[in-house]
Amino acid sequence: MQSGQYKLRPDVSSDVFRLQNTRVTANVEQSNTVARSLGSITMDNDAYGRYRGEVQICKRDLGANHRVNVIGRVIEEDIPLLSLLKPGQTINLIIE
């Protein structure tokens, strides 16, 4: 995962915002498969099959899942902005 602009998928999920075009064919090992809180940035690992590499941002607290790696977090001051996101919108992720 790298910094840059990403488009949210147009299909809606009650749990996460899914980023378009993030799936990969390369291996994504299981790592940091912990509980996911609001604002967690996650990536599906090899255990998720064809969804491997898909990146999401959590809309609410979710339990741990051995198929989902937590790879980052939205900074605290930007958490309120999550409620403003809409399907198909472009967002900018900055990796620090």
MARGUFI-689981 format. One record per atom (N, C-alpha, C): residue in one letter; x, y, z. Coordinates in steps of 0.1 Angstrom, whole numbers, padded with zeros to 4 digits, always signed. Layout:
aXYZ
...
! end
This chain:
m+0009-0012+0000
m+0000+0000+0000
m+0009+0012+0000
q+0005+0022-0008
q+0013+0034-0009
q+0004+0046-0008
s+0010+0058-0005
s+0002+0070-0005
s-0003+0073-0019
g-0015+0080-0020
g-0020+0083-0033
g-0035+0085-0032
q-0041+0087-0044
q-0055+0088-0045
q-0062+0075-0048
y-0073+0072-0041
y-0080+0060-0043
y-0095+0063-0044
k-0102+0055-0052
k-0116+0057-0054
k-0124+0047-0046
l-0134+0051-0039
l-0142+0042-0032
l-0151+0034-0041
r-0153+0022-0039
r-0162+0013-0047
r-0176+0019-0047
p-0184+0017-0058
p-0197+0023-0058
p-0207+0014-0050
d-0204+0001-0048
d-0213-0007-0040
d-0211-0004-0025
v-0222-0004-0017
v-0222+0001-0004
v-0221-0011+0006
s-0213-0010+0016
s-0212-0020+0027
s-0215-0013+0040
s-0222-0019+0049
s-0225-0013+0062
s-0213-0012+0071
d-0203-0020+0068
d-0192-0022+0077
d-0179-0014+0073
v-0177-0013+0060
v-0164-0008+0055
v-0166+0000+0042
f-0157+0009+0040
f-0155+0016+0027
f-0145+0007+0019
r-0148+0002+0007
r-0138-0006+0000
r-0132+0003-0011
l-0119+0002-0012
l-0112+0009-0022
l-0111+0001-0035
q-0113+0008-0046
q-0113+0001-0060
q-0098-0002-0064
n-0097-0012-0071
n-0084-0016-0078
n-0073-0018-0068
t-0075-0024-0057
t-0064-0027-0047
t-0061-0042-0046
r-0069-0050-0052
r-0067-0065-0052
r-0054-0068-0059
v-0047-0078-0054
v-0034-0082-0060
v-0033-0097-0062
t-0024-0101-0070
t-0021-0115-0072
t-0010-0120-0064
a-0001-0111-0059
a+0010-0115-0051
a+0005-0120-0037
n+0013-0127-0030
n+0010-0132-0017
n+0008-0121-0007
v-0002-0122+0001
v-0004-0113+0013
v-0005-0122+0025
e+0006-0123+0032
e+0007-0131+0044
e-0002-0126+0055
q-0007-0135+0064
q-0015-0131+0075
q-0006-0124+0085
s-0010-0112+0089
s-0002-0104+0098
s-0012-0094+0105
n-0010-0092+0118
n-0018-0082+0126
n-0033-0084+0124
t-0038-0096+0125
t-0052-0099+0123
t-0059-0097+0136
v-0060-0085+0141
v-0065-0081+0154
v-0079-0074+0152
a-0086-0071+0163
a-0099-0064+0162
a-0097-0051+0155
r-0107-0047+0147
r-0106-0035+0139
r-0116-0025+0144
s-0111-0013+0148
s-0119-0002+0153
s-0122+0007+0142
l-0132+0016+0144
l-0136+0027+0135
l-0123+0034+0130
g-0122+0035+0117
g-0110+0041+0111
g-0098+0032+0108
s-0099+0020+0112
s-0088+0010+0109
s-0088+0009+0094
i-0075+0008+0088
i-0073+0005+0074
i-0069-0009+0073
t-0075-0017+0065
t-0073-0032+0065
t-0070-0036+0051
m-0063-0048+0050
m-0061-0054+0037
m-0064-0069+0038
d-0072-0074+0029
d-0075-0089+0029
d-0062-0097+0026
n-0060-0107+0033
n-0048-0115+0031
n-0051-0128+0023
d-0041-0137+0021
d-0043-0148+0012
d-0055-0157+0015
a-0059-0157+0028
a-0070-0165+0033
a-0083-0161+0027
y-0084-0149+0021
y-0096-0143+0015
y-0097-0147+0000
g-0088-0154-0005
g-0088-0159-0019
g-0088-0147-0029
r-0098-0147-0038
r-0097-0137-0049
r-0098-0122-0044
y-0102-0120-0031
y-0102-0107-0026
y-0089-0102-0020
r-0078-0111-0021
r-0065-0108-0016
r-0060-0094-0020
g-0056-0086-0010
g-0051-0073-0013
g-0061-0062-0013
e-0074-0065-0012
e-0084-0055-0012
e-0083-0047+0001
v-0083-0034+0000
v-0081-0025+0011
v-0095-0019+0015
q-0097-0018+0028
q-0109-0012+0033
q-0106-0002+0044
i-0116+0007+0047
i-0115+0015+0059
i-0128+0012+0067
c-0126+0009+0080
c-0138+0005+0088
c-0147+0016+0092
k-0160+0014+0090
k-0170+0024+0093
k-0174+0022+0108
r-0171+0011+0114
r-0175+0008+0128
r-0165-0002+0133
d-0166-0004+0146
d-0158-0014+0152
d-0162-0028+0148
l-0152-0036+0144
l-0154-0050+0140
l-0144-0059+0147
g-0148-0072+0149
g-0139-0081+0156
g-0127-0085+0147
a-0119-0093+0153
a-0107-0098+0146
a-0112-0108+0135
n-0105-0109+0124
n-0108-0119+0114
n-0094-0124+0108
h-0092-0137+0109
h-0079-0142+0104
h-0076-0139+0090
r-0086-0135+0082
r-0084-0132+0068
r-0082-0118+0065
v-0081-0109+0075
v-0080-0095+0074
v-0069-0089+0082
n-0059-0083+0075
n-0048-0077+0082
n-0051-0062+0085
v-0048-0057+0097
v-0049-0043+0100
v-0035-0037+0096
i-0036-0027+0086
i-0023-0022+0081
i-0021-0007+0084
g-0031-0001+0090
g-0030+0013+0094
g-0043+0019+0100
r-0043+0032+0102
r-0054+0038+0109
r-0056+0053+0104
v-0068+0057+0102
v-0071+0071+0099
v-0067+0079+0111
i-0061+0090+0109
i-0057+0098+0121
i-0069+0104+0128
e-0068+0105+0141
e-0079+0108+0150
e-0087+0120+0145
e-0080+0131+0141
e-0087+0143+0137
e-0095+0142+0124
d-0092+0131+0116
d-0100+0129+0104
d-0111+0119+0105
i-0112+0112+0117
i-0123+0102+0119
i-0137+0108+0116
p-0140+0121+0121
p-0153+0126+0118
p-0156+0127+0103
l-0146+0128+0094
l-0148+0130+0080
l-0153+0117+0074
l-0151+0105+0080
l-0156+0093+0075
l-0171+0093+0073
s-0178+0100+0081
s-0193+0100+0080
s-0197+0108+0067
l-0188+0115+0061
l-0191+0123+0049
l-0188+0116+0036
l-0181+0105+0037
l-0177+0098+0025
l-0189+0092+0018
k-0189+0092+0004
k-0199+0086-0004
k-0193+0076-0014
p-0201+0066-0018
p-0197+0056-0028
p-0192+0063-0041
g-0181+0059-0046
g-0175+0064-0059
g-0167+0077-0057
q-0166+0082-0044
q-0158+0094-0041
q-0143+0090-0041
t-0135+0100-0045
t-0120+0098-0045
t-0115+0103-0031
i-0106+0096-0025
i-0100+0100-0013
i-0084+0100-0014
n-0078+0107-0006
n-0063+0107-0006
n-0058+0101+0007
l-0050+0090+0005
l-0044+0084+0017
l-0029+0088+0017
i-0025+0092+0029
i-0011+0096+0031
i-0005+0086+0041
i+0006+0079+0037
i+0013+0070+0046
i+0024+0077+0053
e+0024+0077+0066
e+0035+0084+0073
e+0044+0074+0080
! end
